[in-house]
Amino acid sequence: MISNKVRYLLIVIFGILIIIEFIFMDYDNFWSWDNWLRILAPVLMIIAMVSSIKHVNKHGEN
């Protein structure tokens, strides 16, 4: 399905974004919520895309 290919692409893009966020993270203030909030959004998007792909594969609908 073409929509699953887009979802896989989004997972890759958000994975790259997480890596970039870890590179530019402020490690002096490591446990600050500002640091982890910037990483939380891509993680939640990856979880949403993976669950969406599983749903489409299980039910065959988009």
Backbone as a printed PyTorch tensor [residue, N CA C, xyz], in Angstrom:
tensor([[[ 0.8420, -1.1920,  0.0000],
         [ 0.0000,  0.0000,  0.0000],
         [ 0.8810,  1.2470,  0.0000]],

        [[ 0.4660,  2.2100, -0.7440],
         [ 1.2360,  3.4470, -0.8540],
         [ 1.2310,  4.2200,  0.4630]],

        [[ 0.1280,  4.1510,  1.2090],
         [ 0.0630,  4.9110,  2.4610],
         [ 1.0020,  4.3260,  3.5080]],

        [[ 1.2150,  3.0010,  3.4800],
         [ 2.1710,  2.4160,  4.4130],
         [ 3.5900,  2.8610,  4.0820]],

        [[ 3.8970,  3.0370,  2.8110],
         [ 5.2260,  3.5240,  2.4310],
         [ 5.4620,  4.9240,  2.9740]],

        [[ 4.4350,  5.7420,  2.9600],
         [ 4.5380,  7.0920,  3.5220],
         [ 4.7420,  7.0070,  5.0310]],

        [[ 4.0530,  6.0840,  5.6810],
         [ 4.2190,  5.9220,  7.1250],
         [ 5.6180,  5.4440,  7.4760]],

        [[ 6.1560,  4.5150,  6.6760],
         [ 7.5310,  4.0680,  6.8990],
         [ 8.5090,  5.2270,  6.7060]],

        [[ 8.2670,  6.0500,  5.7190],
         [ 9.1080,  7.2170,  5.4790],
         [ 9.0470,  8.1780,  6.6680]],

        [[ 7.8630,  8.3910,  7.2170],
         [ 7.7220,  9.2630,  8.3800],
         [ 8.4530,  8.7030,  9.5920]],

        [[ 8.4270,  7.3790,  9.7640],
         [ 9.1630,  6.7700, 10.8700],
         [10.6510,  7.0510, 10.7220]],

        [[11.1780,  6.9180,  9.5160],
         [12.6020,  7.1910,  9.2760],
         [12.9220,  8.6560,  9.5370]],

        [[12.0690,  9.5550,  9.0650],
         [12.3010, 10.9950,  9.2640],
         [12.2940, 11.3380, 10.7550]],

        [[11.3310, 10.8110, 11.5000],
         [11.2780, 11.1040, 12.9390],
         [12.4240, 10.4360, 13.6890]],

        [[12.8990,  9.2920, 13.2120],
         [14.0780,  8.6730, 13.8130],
         [15.3110,  9.5350, 13.6290]],

        [[15.4700, 10.0940, 12.4400],
         [16.5850, 11.0150, 12.1860],
         [16.4510, 12.2610, 13.0480]],

        [[15.2350, 12.7480, 13.2090],
         [15.0040, 13.9190, 14.0520],
         [15.3860, 13.6490, 15.5050]],

        [[15.1040, 12.4500, 16.0100],
         [15.4980, 12.1050, 17.3760],
         [17.0130, 12.1110, 17.5120]],

        [[17.7110, 11.5460, 16.5240],
         [19.1730, 11.5390, 16.5660],
         [19.7180, 12.9590, 16.5660]],

        [[19.1580, 13.8260, 15.7420],
         [19.5990, 15.2280, 15.7050],
         [19.3280, 15.9150, 17.0370]],

        [[18.1830, 15.6360, 17.6400],
         [17.8700, 16.2370, 18.9440],
         [18.8520, 15.7790, 20.0140]],

        [[19.2640, 14.4980, 19.9780],
         [20.2560, 14.0260, 20.9410],
         [21.6110, 14.6910, 20.7270]],

        [[21.9390, 15.0120, 19.4900],
         [23.2090, 15.6890, 19.2030],
         [23.2020, 17.0990, 19.7820]],

        [[22.1030, 17.8070, 19.6200],
         [22.0320, 19.1930, 20.0580],
         [21.4590, 19.3650, 21.4620]],

        [[21.2810, 18.2680, 22.1860],
         [20.7030, 18.3420, 23.5290],
         [21.6670, 19.0360, 24.4960]],

        [[21.1110, 19.7690, 25.4310],
         [21.8920, 20.4420, 26.4660],
         [22.1950, 19.4380, 27.5700]],

        [[23.4120, 18.8820, 27.5510],
         [23.7570, 17.8420, 28.5140],
         [24.1390, 18.4060, 29.8790]],

        [[24.3340, 19.7010, 29.9810],
         [24.5580, 20.3030, 31.2940],
         [23.2810, 20.2920, 32.1330]],

        [[22.1700, 20.4420, 31.4570],
         [20.8630, 20.4380, 32.1100],
         [20.0710, 19.2360, 31.5910]],

        [[20.6220, 18.0360, 31.7810],
         [20.1380, 16.8220, 31.1150],
         [18.7010, 16.4670, 31.4720]],

        [[18.3210, 16.5680, 32.7190],
         [16.9890, 16.1270, 33.1370],
         [15.9370, 17.2180, 33.0630]],

        [[16.2430, 18.3120, 32.4160],
         [15.2730, 19.3950, 32.2530],
         [14.1350, 18.9530, 31.3270]],

        [[12.9270, 19.4060, 31.6130],
         [11.7950, 19.0100, 30.7910],
         [11.8990, 19.5920, 29.3910]],

        [[12.6280, 20.7010, 29.2240],
         [12.8060, 21.2860, 27.8910],
         [13.5310, 20.3230, 26.9590]],

        [[14.5250, 19.6240, 27.4890],
         [15.2590, 18.6610, 26.6750],
         [14.3710, 17.5040, 26.2510]],

        [[13.6530, 16.9530, 27.1900],
         [12.8970, 15.7400, 26.9080],
         [11.6010, 16.0180, 26.1720]],

        [[11.0740, 17.2230, 26.2580],
         [ 9.8600, 17.5510, 25.5200],
         [10.1270, 17.5880, 24.0170]],

        [[11.3260, 18.0290, 23.6260],
         [11.6840, 18.0480, 22.2050],
         [11.8780, 16.6450, 21.6520]],

        [[12.1800, 15.6880, 22.4900],
         [12.3530, 14.3060, 22.0390],
         [11.0390, 13.5370, 22.1390]],

        [[10.1650, 13.9600, 23.0230],
         [ 8.9020, 13.2590, 23.2310],
         [ 8.0050, 13.3030, 21.9840]],

        [[ 7.9540, 14.4200, 21.2980],
         [ 7.0850, 14.5490, 20.1260],
         [ 7.4490, 13.5660, 19.0120]],

        [[ 8.7180, 13.4450, 18.5930],
         [ 9.0250, 12.4430, 17.5680],
         [ 8.7940, 11.0050, 18.0330]],

        [[ 9.0320, 10.7270, 19.3140],
         [ 8.8000,  9.3750, 19.8330],
         [ 7.3180,  9.0280, 19.7480]],

        [[ 6.4680,  9.9630, 20.1190],
         [ 5.0230,  9.7210, 20.0470],
         [ 4.5590,  9.5570, 18.6030]],

        [[ 5.1530, 10.3030, 17.6740],
         [ 4.7920, 10.1500, 16.2660],
         [ 5.2180,  8.7850, 15.7270]],

        [[ 6.3840,  8.3010, 16.1470],
         [ 6.8210,  6.9700, 15.7270],
         [ 5.8750,  5.9100, 16.2680]],

        [[ 5.4700,  6.0380, 17.5200],
         [ 4.5210,  5.0830, 18.1080],
         [ 3.1960,  5.1100, 17.3530]],

        [[ 2.7250,  6.2880, 16.9940],
         [ 1.4680,  6.4150, 16.2590],
         [ 1.5660,  5.7980, 14.8660]],

        [[ 2.6820,  6.0060, 14.1790],
         [ 2.8470,  5.4460, 12.8350],
         [ 2.9550,  3.9210, 12.8750]],

        [[ 3.6780,  3.3830, 13.8490],
         [ 3.8180,  1.9310, 13.9600],
         [ 2.4750,  1.2860, 14.2690]],

        [[ 1.7280,  1.8750, 15.1810],
         [ 0.4110,  1.3090, 15.4990],
         [-0.5520,  1.4500, 14.3190]],

        [[-0.4300,  2.5150, 13.5480],
         [-1.2660,  2.6910, 12.3640],
         [-0.9340,  1.6390, 11.3000]],

        [[ 0.3470,  1.3510, 11.1110],
         [ 0.7480,  0.3260, 10.1510],
         [ 0.2380, -1.0440, 10.5900]],

        [[ 0.3320, -1.3430, 11.8730],
         [-0.1750, -2.6200, 12.3800],
         [-1.6850, -2.7310, 12.1730]],

        [[-2.3950, -1.6360, 12.3910],
         [-3.8440, -1.6360, 12.2030],
         [-4.2100, -1.8940, 10.7450]],

        [[-3.5150, -1.2290,  9.8300],
         [-3.7960, -1.3920,  8.4010],
         [-3.4700, -2.8140,  7.9710]],

        [[-2.3630, -3.3550,  8.4320],
         [-2.0000, -4.7170,  8.0490],
         [-2.9700, -5.7480,  8.6190]],

        [[-3.5060, -5.4920,  9.8060],
         [-4.4280, -6.4350, 10.4150],
         [-5.8200, -6.3820,  9.7920]],

        [[-6.3270, -5.1800,  9.5430],
         [-7.6900, -5.0230,  9.0780],
         [-7.7900, -4.8010,  7.5750]],

        [[-6.6930, -4.4730,  6.9210],
         [-6.7160, -4.2910,  5.4730],
         [-7.4330, -3.0380,  5.0160]],

        [[-7.5810, -2.0900,  5.8910],
         [-8.2390, -0.8390,  5.5230],
         [-7.2880,  0.3040,  5.8000]],

        [[-7.5940,  1.4340,  5.2310],
         [-6.6990,  2.5620,  5.3780],
         [-7.3010,  3.6400,  6.2170]]])
